[in-house]
Each structure stands twice: as C-alpha cells, then as structure tokens.
Amino acid sequence: MLTIVESKRKKPTLLFDNYRYTQDKIKNTTIYWKCANRSCSGRALQQDSNPPKMTKPHNHESNEVQCKVEEFRMNLKRRIEDSLRPIKKIYREEIIALHTTSPHVTPFTPMFHEMKTSLYNARNSSYPPAPRDINDVKIEGIWSKTLNGELFLLHTLKHSIFGTLESLKQLSECDYDHLFFDGTFKSCPSPFYQLYSVHSVINDLSTPKLYTSLSDKQGPTYISLFNSLLNLCHVNGICLNPKFVTIDFEQAAINALKLIFLNAIVKACNFHFNKCIYTKLQELGFQSAFINKKSTDINEINVRNLYKKTCALAFMPPQEISKLWVMIMDEYQDIDNIDAFYDYLTNTWIDNDALFDYTLWNYYDFESLRTNNNLEGWHHRLNNDLNNVVHPHFYMFIRAIQNDYA
C-alpha cells in the first residue's frame, strides 16, 4: 500500500511497504524515491501512476507505526483544510478512527496541544487573508463560484450578492410567489454588519436562494440592495414580482420593500408579533405571570389572558381591531400598572398612525404562511457550520454558504 504525504517542509513523502521515502528526482514520467533515513541506500522508482518498485534494499527494518502516524497527520490536516468543523473535534474523530483500526499506533501519535499551532496554521493557510475593510473585499477564483464551478457571485459593489442565475429564476416562478427576507448578525463575516438572505419555503422546508452581506441596516442600504436585485433580474430577462413577502419588524427594510416591490403584499412574521408583545410585558415587570403559569393570583391570571387576547387580534377582521382592543382594555383595566402596556400597544400597533400598520401584522383571511420560523432552523444550521463563531472569517463564511447552497 502506498500513500503520498507532505513533509513538514512541504515536500512530497512516499509511504510504501511501511518505509518512508523522500523525492530524489523526476525524469519524464518517472519519480525516483530515496529512503528518508539518510544512512540508508534504499531506493524505489514509480512510473506514471503505477505502484512503486523497490530498486535497492533498505539496511533497516520497516516502521509501520511511523508510517501510520504520518498518515494520521496527513488525514488530519486535509480534513482541517477542507472542513469548517472545530479543529479539536476533527482531531478527536481522527484519533478515535485510528484507535479503532490500529490501537497499537495511538500511543505514538502527537497530542493535540503538540499539534495545535500547525493545525491552526493549516486551517488559515487554506483561506486568503480576511479583508479588514469593505473596500478591501475582493472575491475571485473559487470563492466566486459554487462548489460545482457555477457562477455564485452575482453582484459586488456596495454589497455582495451570492446565488446563481438558476436560483434567481426560481424566485420568479409561480411556485415561489411567497418570499421570505431575513437578516442575521451572528454569522455575518467581518467587516460587514449583517447577512441578509432571501428564501422560499416549499413543503414547510426553507430553501435559501440568495445570500447578501450588508454594511448596515439603514434604509438606503436596503433600497440599494433591492434595486440591485431587480436590476440583476432585468439584465438576465427575469421578472421578479412576488405576491407576498414576509419579513421581520424592521421599519427600514419594510419601507424599502414597499418602495421597490410595488405589487407585493408585505407581511411581518406573526411569531415576532407575539414575541414583541411578550417582551414588552416582561419589560414592564409582569415576568411572574409567565414564570409560574399555574399561579392562581388573579392579577397574574389576567395578565396571561390579556396576552392571549392581544395576540389574537392578528386573526380578527381588520375593521374590528380598534373596537376589540378597546374591549380588551376595559376588561383588564384592573391589572396593576397596566397603562404603560396599553399606551405601547396603541401607539405601536393599533392607532391609524401607529409605528406598524395593521396590514403588516394582521393575518385575517390570509391563507399563506404566517411566520418565517423555518428560517430560524436555517440560521441554526449555518451558525453550527461556522462553529457558532460571531463574525467569522470572511472566506470561511463564503465556504459555509457554498456548502449550504450545494
């Protein structure tokens, strides 16, 4: 059995019949190997891709353990270069695999702390230097393509848009008339501020179609992004005209969507609507009503019922919302210190000039999906792929979305 590994000096090393060889010379298609032991005259030659042949014998015994350790080092470094998984986990997996097949070798393998520096160097050497500033970002070669070699970088000016022309076309098809836009910050690579993605959901499965890296979450940035998206479609003969778009309660993004996608009905996630109400009640000091849900305290029971009925407004006829809200306030007016919550809900969700118009959060007679919870599962997977690192290395991020798209 033969294996070619790389020496510490980045030179090819042949492991053959439990002997180690270094490359002596190459002539035409023949490689001449010499024993790694300088006091040994052992030689071998290899023609084309054929197995090597020993041409001079060795003056020492073969060393299976040493060769197995070299293979272990090689397999470990290759996995570290090709994978985004934590280095220590990969090391542990390789040690276990080696112990399973060759338990007599594991006592001679280097400990993790002995290899740590070289392993991290191997990981870092497989990526270009990370840009320190957005103006320094240059995405070229394999980083601008999918793992299959297809164009993956669609736009590179103020923001990078990753995806393929096929995914762009799919967003325009009738099966994808409900799109989901979402931003996340943890998995966004430095020097960008947030990762903004466009998804479709088919059979309750969220599928990312486009990945974008943005410098901030301001209105002009969203407008620029959505215009770039429409221009990309126009240049490629694609009509992007979604019927519905679901988004979080982010005013700048909502305004930009309404401005650019004139025919789309923009809806905010119902789960996040409920969460906003729950969070406000917590902020105003009503935590105990939810900590002990079996509490018989009349004040806490009323708080829980108030929360449920307030959330239910999202499914009531729009023309009835104001009247129903007044009835809810009257029913629970005896809750201690509840006026601040009533003011918040009225000013943020109910009034005609409220921060968020009822058309965003009301789902009465709406037959499509009401939440973007499917995207949370995708965020979790992506964060796991990036080892839950906050603002990961720029090119590690690209590799993660390349893997995700594949």
N, C-alpha and C positions, 0 to 999 in steps of 0.2 A: 504493500500500500504506500502511495506517495502523497505528500502534501507540500505545497509551497507556501511558506510564511514569510513575513518580513522581519528582518533583524532590527535591533534597537537603532541601528544606523540607517534604517530604511533600505537595506539591501535584501535581495531575494535569498531565501534559505530553503533548501530542499530537505524534507524529512522522508527518508526512504529506507525501508527494512530496519527501522529503529536506529539509523545513523543520521547525523546532521551534516549537510554539505553546504558550502558557500559557492557562489558562481565564480568560476575561474575565467571563462571567456565564452564568447559566442562566435561561431563561424557558420555563415549561411543560416541553415535551419537547425544547426546542431548546438546544443548547450553543453559545455564541459563543466563538470562539478568536481570540487575537491573537498576532502574531509575538513570539517570545521575545526578539528583538532590539528593544530599546526605541526605537531610532531608525527602526524600520521600521513602516509603517502597514498591513502585510499582515494580512488578516483571513480567517477561514473560519467557516462555521457547520455544525452537524451536527444533523440532525433524527432523533430516535429512534435506531435502530441503523444508519441509513443512512450511507454514506460521506460525509465532509465535502465541502463545496463552497467553493472559494475565492471570496470576495466582494470582496476588494481585493488587488491585486497587491503583491508584495514589491519593495523597492528594492535588493535584493542577490541574489547567486547562491545557489542551494540548496547544502547542505553534506551530502553523503552520508556522509562519514566521521564527522562529528559525530553524526549520527543513528544510525549503526551502533554507535558507541561507547556511546551512551545505551541502545540495545537490549541490548548486551553487559552493561552494568551491571545492567539490569533482570532479564535472564535469570539472571545470576549470583546476585543476591540472592534471587530467587524459589526457585531450587534450594537455596540455603543454608537458607532458611526451611523448606522442605518436606522436606529430606533430613537424615539423621543422618551422612552421609559426611563425612570430613575436609574442612574448608573449602579447604585448599590443593589438594587433589585435584580438587575441583569447579572451582576457578579454572583449574587446568591443563587440564581437559577442555574448559571453555568457550573458553579461548584457542585450543586445537587446533581446535575446531569452527569458530571464527571465521576462523582462518587457512585452513582448508580451503575455505570459501566466499568469503571476502573477504580475501585475503592483503595487499591494499594498506591495510587498516584496522588490522591488528595493531600496526604501529609507533606508532600513536596511542593505543592503549589503556593505561590506567594499570597500573603494575607491581603485583605482589601486595603488596609492603611499603607501597605508597602507599594501598592499599585495605584493608589488614589490619584496622585498627580499626573501620571502618564495616561490614566483613563480619562480624566477630565480634559487633558490636552488633546486626546484622540477625538473626543466629542467636539471640542471647539474648533479643531482643525478641519472638520468636515463642513463648516459653515464660513461664508465670507464674514469680514468684520461687520458688526452691527452699526448702522448709521446712528450718529449722535444727534442729528438734526434732520427735520423733514426734508430740507433742501439737499441733504446728502444722500437721500434714498435713490439707489439705482438697482433696478430689478432686471437682471439679464440672464441669458442662458437657461439652465434647467429650472431656475426659480421663476421664470415667466411662463412655464408650461406645466401641464398636468403630468402625472406620472407616466401617462401613455404618450407624451410628446405633443399633445394638442395645446394650442394657444390658450393660456389661462389668465394672462394679464390683459384686461380689456381697456383699461384707462389708467393713466399715470400722472396726471397733472397735479391738482390740489389734493387729490385723494386717489388711492389705488383701488381699482375695482377688479376683483378676481372672479372669474367664472369662464364659461365657454359660450361660443355662439349658440350651441345646442341648448344650453340652459337658458339663454336669453330668449330663444324661440319658444321654449316650453312655457315661459312666463306669459306669453301672448296667446296661448291656446285656450280653448273654452273650458277645458278641464281644470285650468288654473285661474279661473276668474276671481278667486278669493286669495289675495296675497297677504303675507304677514311680514311686517317690518319690525326689527327689534335691534336694540343696541345693548352692548355689554362692555364692561370696562376691565374686568379682571384679566381676561385672555387677550386684550388688545396689546400689541407689541409696542415697546418704546421705539421711537419718540412720538407715536400717535396717541390720541386721547381715548378713542373708543372704536370698537369693532361694531360695524353696523351691517346687518345681514338681511337678505330677502329670502323668504321661504314660501313654499307651497305645502299644503297638507292634503295628502291623499290617503284614504282609509285610516284616518287618525294617526298617520305617520308623517312627521315633519321632515321635509327634504330641503336643505339649503341650496339655493340656486346661485346666489351672488354673495360675495364677501367684500366688504369695503372697510378701509381704515380711514378714520376721520381725525382731524386735528382738534376739534372741539364739538360742542353740541349747540352751536348758535344757529339762528335762523338762516343767515346767508350760506352757511356751510351745507345745510340740508337742501336749500334751494339749488345750490351748485351741484350737489350730488344727484338730485332727481332730474335736473336738466341734463346732466351728463348721461344718465341712464336713458332718457328719452332720445338724446342725440345718437347714442350707440345703436339704439333700435332703428332709428330713422336711416342711418348710414347703411345698415345691414338689411333694409327692407322689412323690418319687423314692426308690427303695430302693437304697442303695449298699452292696453286700455282696460285695466282691471275693473270689475264691477264692485268689488268690496276690497277694502284694505283694513286690516286690524293692526293696531299699534298701541304702545303704552301711553299713559297720560303725560306726554311731554309736549308742552304747548308749541315750542318752536318747530318740532317735527310735524305736528298736526297741521299747523298753519301752512307749512311748506308743501305738504301733501295735497291739501285742498287747493293751493295755488297752482300746482303743476299738473296734478291728475284731476282735471276738472269734472270728469264724469264718474269718478269713484265715490262710493259711499264710504266715508271714513268712520270706523268704529274703534272704540277703545276696549281693551280687554276687561271682561266682566270680573274675572278673578282679581285684577288690580283695583277695580272699583270697590269691591268688597274689602280688599286689604286696606285701602285708603280710609274707609270708614272705621274699620277695626283699629288701625293705628292711631287715628285721632282720638278715639275713646280711651285708648291706652295713655296717650299723651296728656289727656285731661284728668287722669287719676282714677279711671274706672277699671284698673287691672284686675282687682279682686273678683269682679263679676265673672271673669273668664278663667281665672286660675282655679277656682272651685265652682265648677259648673253645676254641682248638686246642692249648692248653697240655698237655703230656704229664706235668706234675708230678702225682704220684699223689694228693697231698693236694687239689689243685685239682679233679682229676677226681672224687674222692669228694664234694667239696662240691657240684659240679654235679649229680651223681647223687642226692645227698641232697635237694637242692632239688626235683628232678623227682618223686621218690617221695613226698616230703612233700605236694606239690601234688596228687598222685594220690589221696591219702586222701579228697579231696572226692567221689570217684566209687566208693568202696568201700562195701560193705554196712555200715550203721551199727554193727551188733553186732560187727563185726570191727575197728573202728578202733583201739581200745586195744591189741589184740593185735598188729596190723600196725605200730603205732607203736613198740612195744617191739622188734619185729624190726628195724625201721629203725635204731633207736638202737644195737642190738647190732651191726648190720652196719657201721656207720660210727663206732664208738666210738674208732677210732684217729685220727680227724681232730683235728689240734692245736686245743686251746682251744675245743672244740665244746660243752662242758657248758652254757654260758650260753644257747646256742640251744635245747638240749633243755629247759632249765628254762622258757624263754619259751614254747615251743610247748605244753608240757604244761599250764602254768598258764593260758595264754590260750585254747587251742583243744581240748585233749584231756580233761582231768580232768572228773569229774562236776560240780564246782563251778567250772569254767573261766569266764573272763570272757565268752566267746561259746559258747553251747551248740552242739553239733554239728548240731542241726536247722537252724541258720541257714546253715551253710556246706557241709553235705553234700548232694550232688545225685544220689545213687544212685537209679536208677529214677525220675528226675524228667524229665518229657517237655516241659516248657515252657522258656522262655528262661532261661539261667543267669547272664546278665550284664546290666548296664544300659549297655553300651558305646555303644549307639545314642544315649544321652543326651549322651555326650561330643561327638558331632558337632553336636548341637543347641547345646550350650554354646559351641562354637567359632563357630557361625554368629551367635549372639546377641552374643558378645563382638566379633565383626567389625562387626556392625551398630552397636555402641556405640563403634567405633573403638578397642577394647581399652582403654578408659578404666577405671581402677579406681574403683569407687563413683561412677558417673556422676550427672549432674544428674537429679533426681527425675523431672521431666517428660519429659526425653529418654528415660529408661528406659520410661516409660509409652508414649511414641510407638513405641519399639522393640518392645514386646510387642504393641501394637496392630498393627503391621506384621507381626509374626511370626504372630499369630493369623489375620490376613487371608490 
